[in-house]
Amino acid sequence: MSDSSSDIIIIGAGIAGLAAGCYAQMNGYRTQIFELHNLPGGLCTSWEREGYIFDGCLYYLFGSGTGQPFHHLWEELGTIQDREFIHHDEFIRVKEPTGQTLIVYSNPDRLEQHLKRLSPIDCWLIEDLCDGIRGFTRFDMSLLYQKPKVLMGAGDWLRLGFKLLPFVGHLAKWGNISAQEFGAQFQDPFLRRAIPQMFAWKDIPLMVGMSLLAYSHNRNAGVPVGGSLAFARAIAQRYLNLGGKIHFSSQVERVLVKSDLSKQQAIGVRLYNNEECYAQRVIAACDGRGVLFNLLPDYAGDRIKRLYDGHLPTHSQIQVSLGVKRNLSHTPHWTTYLLDRPLLIAGEERHEINVKHYCYDPTLAPVGKSVLTVMLSTPYDYWQRIYGRSVYHTEQIQESGILIDQLEHFYPGIKGDIEFVDVATPLTYERYTGNWQGSNCGWLLTKKTLPLMIRGIPKTLPRLRNFYMIGQWVEPGGSVPIVAMSGRNIIQQICAEDKKQFVVTMP
């Protein structure tokens, strides 16, 4: 049973909601979180199946390096102390059927040498790419999120501009070209096909991919041992230790609003079991569309609603996870295989297959065995049309079978070693997290959404007081450190509204 009244109610126990709860408790606010699932973490999650742990989120984490950008955030949230991180010298490999392979080294010098061996004729493009990566090794991305933009005055903007000034050219140049567009400039036919896949999605702004390699080179983009759910549970425990309360399996039906003659303000929430809980403020750290169209259908203006009219890209995916009685640690941990003949998966032709194993983390599989995953973008509508019918499960089996047949070419004999098959579709993500179209990162980060990432999306609604939105739907890009900073920043904003000094404590 929840408390009848709190200072702040938070909807959603994902990373943003947990972070907001932690910082609110640090600053003396009484909070409680309502979560529709029975686990914390939201999209930052893993799931156990017959001794295998299948991970659905953290392929890398900005902030893993001591003294590096975002590291202080994880120290404050208590999830990085005594946690082991794996740092890969290779981010990914891209391999064509002939065996020719692009190895994406995080070290820009090593990457440059490798690329020039593959294609000496493209040396000027290669040098430009690697110089860009070197430049971003000095770029502190967290500067963009260290203070709520609504609180920034002229002096704050001036100081931020001064710190970003050395990178303005880099940001302008590499933020306006995607990996796909950059790859098209190469003369070598293999690199023209492989470069768009070097960051695992072709529409990524090159600036973002460069930053990822730069942070990997700095040892600031490690993979936390134990998987995503263990990482999220550490933040949840930090929140509970600070005196917060989490109510699992407690889905919010509506945000309660009180109307006076001159103002309207959020005063609490009603759950689907008809229980009502009250608070001075409400923070929505959940699906943005659900908030605007279901929890508060009468308060979102047309400008905010237009974000969800389909013109901004989202990312829905299918993840096929395999428990394999074979040790794959001697093979590259992440490879995109370019296909000579496309596969038809969920109604779309696929010209490459993205395969990842997790043998670098011994906690995710029994000794001598491996977790192997295939991740593909997929249209939400395809799965939504067949959901609830037997054909949905038949299609899951069929599509996973097609992929397993293809894996047999890459890992001969693998079919006979598979002990467990798990298929997560966009409907799976939607069912467990409530996210619109099963999107696993909110808005997909592309050239189109990059400006929104930098300037942000409004965190409040114009006709409603004491209500705030945080997380991936108001922070395009939706990465774990950015949504955690979103939770931190909203409490800074609330402290400023209450004329309180914002404070942090260490566990």
C-alpha positions in Angstrom: 0.0 0.0 0.0 1.3 3.5 -0.9 1.5 6.5 1.3 -1.5 8.7 0.9 0.6 11.8 0.4 4.2 12.6 -0.7 6.2 15.5 -1.7 6.8 14.0 -5.2 5.3 11.0 -7.0 7.4 9.6 -9.8 5.8 7.4 -12.5 8.2 4.8 -13.8 11.2 3.0 -12.1 13.4 3.1 -15.2 16.8 4.8 -14.9 15.4 8.3 -15.2 12.8 7.8 -12.5 15.2 6.1 -10.2 17.7 8.9 -10.6 15.1 11.5 -10.0 14.0 9.6 -6.9 17.6 9.4 -5.6 18.3 13.1 -6.0 15.0 14.1 -4.6 15.6 12.0 -1.4 19.1 13.5 -1.2 17.5 16.9 -1.1 14.9 16.1 1.6 11.8 15.4 -0.5 9.6 12.4 0.4 9.0 10.4 -2.8 7.5 7.2 -4.0 7.7 5.6 -7.4 4.9 3.7 -9.2 6.1 1.1 -11.7 3.9 -1.1 -14.0 6.5 -3.9 -14.2 7.6 -6.1 -11.2 11.3 -5.1 -11.7 13.2 -1.8 -11.7 15.2 -0.5 -14.7 12.6 -0.1 -17.5 14.4 -0.6 -20.7 17.7 -1.1 -18.9 17.1 -4.7 -18.3 18.1 -8.4 -18.6 16.1 -11.6 -18.3 17.1 -15.1 -17.1 16.1 -18.2 -19.1 17.3 -21.6 -17.9 20.7 -20.5 -16.6 21.3 -17.9 -19.4 21.0 -14.2 -18.8 19.9 -12.3 -22.0 20.8 -8.6 -21.9 18.7 -5.9 -23.6 20.5 -2.7 -23.0 24.1 -1.8 -22.0 26.5 -2.5 -24.8 28.7 0.3 -23.4 28.3 2.9 -20.6 29.6 6.4 -20.8 31.1 7.3 -17.4 32.9 4.0 -16.6 36.3 5.8 -16.4 37.4 7.5 -13.2 37.5 11.3 -13.7 35.8 11.0 -17.1 32.5 12.6 -18.2 29.5 11.2 -16.5 31.5 9.2 -13.9 30.4 11.4 -11.0 26.8 10.7 -11.9 27.2 7.0 -11.4 29.2 7.5 -8.2 26.3 9.6 -6.8 23.8 6.9 -7.8 25.9 4.2 -6.1 26.1 1.9 -9.1 29.7 2.1 -10.1 31.5 1.5 -6.8 33.3 -1.9 -6.9 31.7 -2.7 -10.3 34.0 -4.3 -12.9 33.9 -3.0 -16.4 35.0 -4.7 -19.6 36.8 -2.3 -22.1 37.0 -3.6 -25.7 39.8 -2.6 -28.0 37.5 -3.4 -30.9 34.0 -1.9 -31.0 32.7 -4.1 -33.9 33.7 -6.0 -37.0 32.0 -5.8 -40.4 32.6 -8.8 -42.6 31.6 -9.6 -46.1 31.0 -13.1 -47.6 34.5 -13.2 -49.2 36.0 -12.8 -45.7 37.2 -9.2 -46.1 36.8 -7.6 -42.7 36.6 -4.1 -41.3 37.8 -4.0 -37.7 36.6 -0.9 -35.9 39.3 -0.3 -33.4 38.7 2.3 -30.7 42.3 3.5 -31.0 42.1 6.1 -33.8 45.8 5.5 -34.8 45.3 1.7 -35.1 42.0 2.3 -36.9 43.7 4.6 -39.4 46.4 2.2 -40.2 43.9 -0.6 -40.7 41.7 1.4 -43.0 44.6 2.6 -45.1 45.7 -1.0 -45.6 42.2 -1.8 -46.8 42.0 1.1 -49.1 45.0 3.4 -49.7 43.1 5.3 -52.4 40.7 6.6 -49.7 43.5 7.9 -47.4 42.2 11.5 -47.2 38.8 10.3 -46.0 40.3 7.9 -43.5 42.6 10.6 -42.1 39.6 13.0 -41.8 37.6 10.3 -39.9 40.4 9.5 -37.5 41.3 13.1 -36.9 37.7 13.6 -35.9 37.8 10.8 -33.4 41.0 12.2 -31.9 39.3 15.5 -31.5 36.3 14.0 -29.6 38.6 12.3 -27.1 38.8 15.8 -25.5 35.1 16.5 -25.8 33.1 16.5 -22.6 29.5 15.5 -23.7 28.2 15.9 -20.1 28.6 19.7 -20.4 25.4 19.7 -22.4 23.5 18.2 -19.4 25.1 19.5 -16.2 22.5 22.1 -15.6 18.8 22.3 -16.5 18.5 24.6 -19.6 15.5 26.3 -18.1 17.8 27.6 -15.2 20.7 28.7 -17.4 21.2 32.5 -17.5 23.3 34.5 -19.9 26.4 33.8 -17.9 25.8 30.1 -18.0 25.4 30.0 -21.7 28.5 32.1 -22.1 30.6 29.7 -20.0 29.1 26.7 -21.9 29.8 28.4 -25.2 33.4 29.1 -24.2 34.0 25.4 -23.2 32.4 24.2 -26.4 34.2 26.7 -28.7 37.1 24.4 -29.5 34.6 21.8 -30.8 32.2 23.9 -32.7 33.8 23.0 -36.0 33.8 19.3 -35.2 30.2 19.4 -34.1 29.0 21.3 -37.1 31.0 19.2 -39.6 30.3 15.7 -38.2 26.8 16.3 -36.8 25.5 17.0 -40.3 26.5 13.8 -41.9 25.4 10.2 -41.2 27.6 7.1 -41.4 25.6 6.1 -44.5 26.4 9.4 -46.3 30.0 9.3 -45.2 30.5 5.7 -46.5 29.1 6.7 -49.8 32.1 8.9 -50.4 34.6 6.0 -50.3 36.0 4.7 -53.6 36.7 1.2 -52.3 33.5 -0.9 -52.8 34.0 -2.9 -49.6 34.4 0.2 -47.4 31.5 1.9 -49.2 29.4 -0.9 -47.9 31.1 -1.5 -44.6 31.6 2.1 -43.2 27.8 2.7 -42.8 27.7 -0.4 -40.5 30.8 0.6 -38.3 28.6 1.9 -35.5 25.9 -0.7 -35.8 23.3 1.7 -37.4 23.8 3.5 -40.6 21.7 6.6 -39.8 23.8 7.6 -36.8 25.3 11.1 -37.0 29.0 10.6 -37.4 29.6 12.9 -34.5 27.9 10.5 -32.2 29.8 7.5 -33.5 33.1 9.3 -33.3 32.3 10.2 -29.7 31.6 6.6 -28.9 35.0 5.5 -30.3 36.7 8.4 -28.6 35.2 7.5 -25.2 36.0 3.8 -25.8 39.6 4.8 -26.5 39.6 6.8 -23.2 38.3 3.8 -21.3 35.1 5.7 -20.6 32.7 3.4 -22.4 33.0 0.1 -20.7 30.5 -2.7 -20.3 29.4 -3.3 -16.7 29.8 -6.9 -15.6 26.6 -8.5 -14.5 24.3 -7.1 -17.1 21.8 -4.3 -17.3 19.3 -5.4 -14.7 22.1 -5.8 -12.1 23.2 -2.2 -12.9 19.6 -0.9 -12.6 19.0 -2.8 -9.3 22.0 -1.0 -7.8 20.4 2.4 -8.4 17.1 1.1 -7.1 18.9 -0.1 -3.9 20.5 3.3 -3.6 17.0 4.9 -3.8 15.6 2.6 -1.2 18.6 3.2 1.1 17.9 6.9 0.8 14.3 6.3 2.2 12.4 6.1 -1.1 9.6 3.7 -1.8 8.9 1.7 -5.0 5.5 0.2 -5.8 5.9 -2.5 -8.4 3.0 -3.9 -10.6 1.3 -0.5 -10.0 0.3 1.0 -13.3 -0.9 4.6 -13.2 -4.2 5.3 -15.0 -4.4 9.1 -14.7 -2.6 12.1 -13.3 -4.9 13.8 -10.9 -5.4 17.5 -11.5 -6.9 20.2 -9.3 -8.5 23.2 -11.0 -8.8 26.6 -9.4 -10.1 29.8 -11.0 -6.6 30.9 -12.0 -4.5 27.7 -12.2 -4.4 24.0 -12.7 -1.9 21.8 -11.0 -1.0 18.1 -10.7 -1.9 16.8 -7.2 -1.3 13.0 -7.6 -2.2 9.9 -9.5 -4.9 7.3 -9.8 -3.9 3.6 -10.3 -5.8 1.1 -12.3 -7.0 -0.5 -9.0 -8.7 2.9 -8.3 -6.3 3.8 -5.5 -5.5 7.5 -5.4 -2.2 8.9 -4.1 -1.4 12.5 -3.6 1.7 14.7 -3.8 2.8 18.2 -4.2 4.4 17.4 -7.5 4.3 14.6 -10.1 7.2 13.5 -12.4 6.4 11.3 -15.4 9.5 9.2 -16.2 7.6 6.9 -18.5 6.4 6.7 -22.1 5.9 10.2 -23.4 3.0 9.5 -25.8 1.1 7.6 -23.0 1.5 10.6 -20.7 0.3 13.1 -23.3 -2.6 11.1 -24.8 -3.7 8.9 -21.8 -2.6 10.2 -18.4 -3.1 13.9 -19.3 -5.0 14.0 -22.5 -6.3 17.6 -22.1 -3.1 19.4 -21.2 -0.6 18.8 -24.0 -0.4 21.6 -26.6 -0.4 20.9 -30.4 3.4 21.6 -30.5 4.2 18.8 -28.1 1.6 16.4 -29.6 3.2 16.9 -33.0 6.3 15.1 -31.8 4.2 11.9 -32.0 2.6 12.4 -35.4 5.2 10.1 -37.1 7.6 12.6 -38.5 10.3 11.8 -36.0 12.0 8.4 -36.2 11.7 5.8 -33.5 13.5 2.5 -33.2 11.6 -0.8 -32.8 13.7 -4.0 -32.9 13.5 -7.7 -32.7 16.1 -9.4 -30.6 16.7 -13.2 -30.9 18.7 -14.5 -28.0 20.3 -17.9 -27.9 21.7 -20.0 -25.1 24.5 -22.0 -26.7 26.5 -24.9 -25.3 29.7 -23.7 -26.9 32.4 -21.3 -25.8 32.6 -18.5 -28.3 35.2 -16.4 -26.5 37.8 -17.0 -29.2 35.6 -15.2 -31.8 35.0 -11.4 -32.1 32.3 -10.3 -29.6 30.3 -8.2 -32.1 30.2 -8.7 -35.9 27.9 -7.4 -38.6 27.9 -9.9 -41.5 27.2 -8.4 -44.9 25.0 -10.8 -47.0 25.4 -11.7 -50.7 21.7 -12.5 -50.8 19.2 -10.6 -48.7 17.0 -12.4 -46.1 13.3 -11.6 -45.8 12.6 -11.0 -42.1 9.3 -9.6 -40.8 8.4 -8.5 -44.3 11.6 -6.6 -45.0 14.7 -7.5 -46.9 17.9 -7.6 -44.7 21.3 -7.1 -46.3 23.2 -7.6 -43.1 22.9 -9.5 -39.8 24.2 -8.1 -36.6 25.5 -10.8 -34.2 26.9 -10.3 -30.7 28.1 -12.7 -28.0 28.7 -12.0 -24.3 31.5 -14.3 -23.4 33.5 -11.4 -22.0 31.0 -11.4 -19.1 31.2 -14.8 -17.3 28.1 -14.0 -15.2 25.7 -14.3 -18.1 26.1 -18.0 -19.1 27.2 -21.2 -17.4 30.8 -22.2 -17.7 31.8 -23.3 -21.2 28.6 -21.9 -22.7 27.6 -18.6 -24.4 24.9 -16.1 -25.0 24.5 -15.1 -28.6 22.1 -12.5 -29.9 20.9 -11.1 -33.2 19.4 -7.7 -33.2 17.4 -6.2 -36.2 15.3 -3.1 -36.6 11.8 -4.1 -37.5 8.5 -2.3 -38.2 6.2 -2.1 -35.2 3.0 -2.4 -37.4 4.1 -5.8 -38.7 4.0 -7.3 -35.3 1.1 -5.3 -34.0 -1.2 -6.6 -36.8 -0.7 -10.2 -35.7 -0.4 -9.8 -32.0 -2.8 -11.9 -29.9 -3.2 -14.5 -32.6 -1.4 -17.9 -32.9 0.3 -16.5 -36.0 2.3 -14.1 -33.8 4.1 -17.0 -32.0 4.4 -18.9 -35.3 6.1 -15.9 -36.8 8.5 -15.6 -33.9 9.5 -19.2 -34.4 9.8 -18.8 -38.2 11.9 -15.6 -38.1 14.2 -17.0 -35.4 14.6 -20.1 -37.5 15.6 -18.1 -40.6 18.2 -16.3 -38.5 19.5 -19.5 -36.9 19.9 -21.1 -40.4 21.9 -18.1 -41.4 24.1 -18.3 -38.3 25.0 -21.9 -39.3 27.0 -20.3 -42.1 28.9 -18.1 -39.7 29.3 -20.6 -36.9 29.2 -24.2 -38.4 27.4 -26.6 -36.2 25.7 -23.9 -34.1 22.2 -25.2 -34.6 23.1 -28.4 -32.7 24.5 -26.4 -29.8 21.5 -24.2 -29.2 19.8 -25.0 -25.9 17.3 -22.1 -25.6 15.8 -19.6 -28.0 14.2 -16.3 -26.8 12.5 -13.8 -29.1 11.7 -10.2 -28.1 9.6 -8.2 -30.6 8.5 -4.6 -30.3 5.3 -5.9 -28.7 7.5 -7.5 -25.9 9.1 -4.1 -25.2 5.7 -2.4 -25.2 4.2 -5.0 -22.9 6.9 -4.7 -20.2 7.7 -1.0 -20.4 4.7 0.7 -22.0 6.9 2.4 -24.6 5.2 3.7 -27.7 5.7 1.3 -30.7 8.0 -0.7 -28.5 10.8 1.8 -29.0 13.8 0.8 -27.0 15.5 4.3 -27.2 12.7 6.8 -27.6 13.5 8.9 -30.5 16.1 7.4 -32.8 19.2 9.6 -32.9 19.7 10.8 -36.4 20.6 14.1 -38.1 17.0 15.0 -37.8 16.8 14.5 -34.1 20.3 15.6 -33.1 19.3 19.3 -32.7 16.5 18.2 -30.3 19.1 16.3 -28.3 21.2 19.4 -27.9 18.5 21.8 -27.1 16.1 19.3 -25.4 12.3 19.0 -25.4 10.2 20.9 -22.8 9.9 19.1 -19.5 6.7 20.9 -18.4 3.3 21.5 -19.9 2.2 25.1 -20.4 -1.2 24.9 -18.7 -0.3 22.6 -15.8 1.7 23.4 -12.7 3.8 21.0 -10.6 4.1 18.4 -13.4 7.3 17.4 -15.1 8.4 14.9 -17.8 11.9 13.3 -17.9 13.6 10.5 -19.7 14.2 9.3 -23.2 11.1 11.0 -24.7 12.2 14.5 -23.7 16.0 13.7 -24.2 16.4 12.5 -27.8 19.1 9.9 -28.0 17.8 8.2 -25.0 21.1 6.8 -23.7 21.4 5.6 -20.1 23.6 8.5 -18.8 21.5 11.1 -20.5 18.3 9.9 -19.0 19.9 9.6 -15.6 21.1 13.3 -16.0 17.5 14.1 -16.9 16.4 12.8 -13.5 19.2 14.7 -11.8 18.3 18.0 -13.6 14.6 17.9 -12.8 15.4 17.8 -9.1 17.8 20.7 -9.5 14.9 22.6 -11.2 12.5 21.8 -8.4 15.1 22.9 -5.8 15.5 26.2 -7.6 11.7 26.6 -7.6 11.7 26.0 -3.9 14.7 28.3 -3.4 16.7 25.4 -1.9 20.3 24.6 -2.6 20.7 21.5 -4.6 22.9 19.0 -2.8 24.3 15.5 -3.5 25.6 12.9 -1.2 27.8 9.9 -1.8 26.8 6.3 -0.7 
